[in-house]
Amino acid sequence: MSSRPASRSRINQLNIASMVILLIILIFFVLKDTFPFQTQKWIYLILGILLIVVDLLRIKEVYKLGHRKLLLFRIVTTLIVTGFVGYWWYLHF
């Protein structure tokens, strides 16, 4: 009988962290009328930067594992997220 390992791999932890950040962004988007705009823009900016950092850590882990196609996909998605955060910065700051 096999059992599940006690700790998750680093890449799985980073994937879960990325999904949690995206879920928090979605929750703040749904509740956007409850916060003043000044608070909202800082929340979105901080969460966006945090998502970029997690994505960069995911790229580092995928590079170590040697998955070239997944590495290309991670780089493209990180560039898209960076573009959105940069555009948010440009519009609101």
C-alpha positions, 0 to 999 in steps of 0.5 A: 500500500503506497502513501502520499509523501508528507511534503509537496514538491516545490513546483506544486507549492508554487502552483498552489501559491499562484492559484491562491493569489489569483483567487484573492485577486478575483475575490477583491474584484467581486468586492471592489465596491466595498473599498475606496479606489485608492485602496483598490489600486494598491491591493491590485498592484501588490497582488500583481507584483506578488504574482510576478514573483511567484511566476519567476520562482516557477520559471526557476523551478521548471528550468531546473527540471529541464522541461523546455516546452513548459519553460516557454509557456511559463515565460509567455504567461509571466510576460502577459502578467507583467504586461497587465501589471505594467498597464495597471501601473501606467493607468493609475499611478 
